Amino acid sequence: MKEENGKAGVKNKKLYLSVALGCAAVLLAAAIIITAVVLANRDRTSIDAGNSSGNEQVDTPDPNEPVVETPEEFISPLGVVNVLNEYGFYYNKTLNNYYEHMGIDFTADAGSEVYAVASGTVESVYTSDVLVGTQITIDHGNGVKSVYQYVEAKEGLKAGDEVKQGDVIGTVAEANGSEYKDGAHLHFEVFENGSNVDPAEYLTLEEK
């Protein structure tokens, strides 16, 4: 009887060992599968990131497009700034018509000093146009120019003169030309590489 109980105990131990080994094998297989899946997903993510990085478009400057650099921060062309007409579409009281206003008008008393907004070379002092009165153009380099209309040029000012920022280049004239109904004022324009642009992009409109 004891011999039979001993044999039964041995069988039970073998059974338990087999079950334990089977469970361990299952757990090991599951761990291997999970690890393989994780590694596969990580590799796929790395490949996708690499492809995304490789296909990413980087903006490069057009070598044919002119680069405009403001020579220096512009100052106000007048000591006190009061904007009369802004850049853009507006009604001209003198001509009784709507049209594109290509600059900014600043109200000022006749005789008020007009300043160079930045250093540069006087390109021209034009006095032969009755519609704009005297017009002074200053080339600041880098394709940037400033234009001053309805002014009286400083005595002796001429093309080729070098001016510094803040130099007096003239005074505001009496109301005249194609905007005389607006009263005495300075009409101010800015050009970039030959194209007229809004002067507000260059000016900090505050007192000089």
C-alpha positions in Angstrom: 0.0 0.0 0.0 2.8 2.3 0.9 4.5 1.5 -2.4 1.4 2.5 -4.3 1.1 5.8 -2.5 4.8 6.5 -3.2 4.3 5.9 -6.9 1.2 8.2 -6.9 3.2 11.0 -5.2 6.0 10.8 -7.8 3.4 11.0 -10.6 1.8 14.0 -9.1 5.2 15.8 -8.8 6.0 15.0 -12.4 2.5 16.4 -13.4 3.0 19.6 -11.5 6.5 20.0 -13.0 5.1 19.5 -16.5 2.4 22.0 -15.9 4.9 24.5 -14.5 7.3 24.0 -17.4 4.4 24.4 -19.8 3.3 27.7 -18.2 6.8 29.0 -18.2 7.1 28.1 -21.9 3.9 29.9 -22.7 5.0 33.0 -20.8 8.4 33.0 -22.5 6.8 32.7 -25.9 4.4 35.6 -25.1 7.3 37.8 -23.9 9.2 37.0 -27.1 6.2 37.9 -29.3 5.5 41.2 -27.4 9.2 42.2 -27.6 9.2 41.5 -31.4 6.1 43.6 -31.9 7.4 46.5 -29.9 10.7 46.5 -31.8 9.0 46.3 -35.2 6.7 49.2 -34.3 9.7 51.3 -33.1 11.6 50.5 -36.4 8.6 51.5 -38.5 8.3 54.8 -36.5 11.9 55.6 -37.1 11.6 54.9 -40.8 8.5 57.0 -41.1 10.2 59.9 -39.2 13.2 59.6 -41.5 11.0 59.7 -44.6 9.1 62.6 -43.2 12.3 64.5 -42.5 13.6 63.7 -46.0 10.5 64.9 -47.7 10.2 68.0 -45.7 10.3 71.1 -47.9 12.7 73.9 -46.9 12.0 77.4 -48.1 15.0 78.8 -49.9 15.3 82.4 -51.0 14.9 83.1 -54.7 18.3 84.3 -56.0 16.5 86.3 -58.7 14.3 88.2 -56.2 15.9 91.5 -55.1 16.6 91.8 -51.4 15.7 95.1 -49.8 17.5 96.2 -46.6 16.4 99.3 -44.8 19.6 101.4 -44.6 18.7 102.5 -41.1 15.6 103.2 -39.1 13.7 106.1 -40.7 12.9 109.2 -38.6 9.9 111.4 -39.2 10.4 114.0 -42.0 8.8 116.6 -39.8 9.3 117.7 -36.2 5.6 117.2 -35.4 3.6 114.4 -37.2 0.0 114.8 -38.1 -1.2 112.5 -40.8 -3.6 114.1 -43.2 -4.0 111.4 -45.9 -2.7 107.8 -45.7 -1.3 105.6 -48.4 -4.0 104.0 -50.6 -7.3 104.8 -52.3 -8.6 108.2 -51.3 -10.6 111.2 -52.5 -8.6 114.2 -53.9 -10.6 117.3 -53.1 -8.5 119.4 -55.5 -9.0 117.2 -58.6 -12.5 116.1 -57.4 -11.7 112.5 -58.1 -10.8 109.2 -56.4 -7.4 107.7 -57.1 -4.5 105.7 -55.5 -2.6 107.9 -53.1 1.0 106.9 -53.4 2.3 108.3 -50.2 1.4 109.8 -46.8 0.5 113.5 -46.4 1.5 115.3 -43.2 -0.1 118.5 -42.3 2.3 121.3 -41.4 2.6 125.1 -41.5 4.3 126.5 -44.5 7.9 127.1 -43.6 8.2 124.0 -41.3 11.5 122.3 -41.7 11.7 119.0 -43.6 14.3 116.4 -42.6 16.1 113.6 -44.4 14.5 110.5 -43.0 17.8 108.6 -43.4 21.3 109.3 -44.7 21.9 109.1 -48.5 22.6 111.0 -51.7 20.3 113.5 -53.3 19.2 112.0 -56.6 17.2 115.0 -57.8 15.7 118.3 -56.9 12.8 118.7 -59.4 11.1 122.0 -59.7 9.3 121.9 -63.1 6.1 120.1 -62.2 3.2 122.4 -61.3 1.2 119.5 -60.0 3.6 118.4 -57.2 5.6 121.6 -56.7 9.2 121.1 -55.8 10.1 117.4 -55.4 13.3 116.1 -53.7 14.4 112.5 -54.1 17.1 110.9 -51.8 18.7 107.6 -52.6 19.5 105.7 -49.4 21.1 102.7 -51.1 20.0 99.1 -51.1 17.2 100.0 -53.6 15.4 102.4 -51.1 14.5 106.0 -52.0 12.5 108.7 -50.3 10.5 111.4 -52.0 9.4 114.8 -50.6 6.8 116.8 -52.5 5.2 120.3 -52.0 8.4 121.7 -50.4 10.9 124.5 -50.9 14.3 122.9 -51.3 17.1 124.2 -49.0 19.1 126.8 -50.8 22.0 125.3 -52.7 20.6 121.7 -52.4 21.4 119.8 -55.6 21.7 116.3 -57.1 24.8 114.5 -55.8 24.8 116.1 -52.4 25.4 113.8 -49.4 22.9 114.2 -46.6 22.8 112.8 -43.1 19.8 111.5 -41.3 18.0 114.5 -39.7 19.6 117.1 -42.0 17.3 119.9 -43.1 16.6 119.5 -46.8 13.9 122.1 -47.2 10.7 123.5 -45.8 7.0 122.9 -46.4 5.7 125.1 -49.2 2.5 127.1 -49.3 -0.5 125.0 -50.5 -0.1 124.4 -54.2 -0.3 121.8 -56.9 -2.7 118.9 -57.3 -3.4 118.8 -53.5 -3.6 122.5 -52.7 -7.2 122.2 -51.3 -5.7 120.1 -48.5 -3.7 123.1 -47.3 0.0 123.3 -46.7 1.4 119.8 -46.2 4.3 117.4 -47.0 3.6 114.6 -49.4 6.1 111.8 -48.6 6.8 108.6 -50.6 9.1 105.6 -50.4 10.3 103.4 -53.2 11.8 99.9 -53.1 13.7 98.9 -56.2 11.6 101.2 -58.3 8.3 100.2 -56.8 6.2 102.6 -54.7 5.4 101.2 -51.2 3.6 102.3 -48.1 5.9 104.6 -46.2 4.3 103.4 -42.9 6.4 100.2 -43.4 9.5 102.4 -42.8 8.3 105.2 -40.5 7.7 105.2 -36.8 5.2 107.9 -36.7 6.1 109.9 -33.6 7.6 113.3 -32.9 11.2 113.8 -34.0 
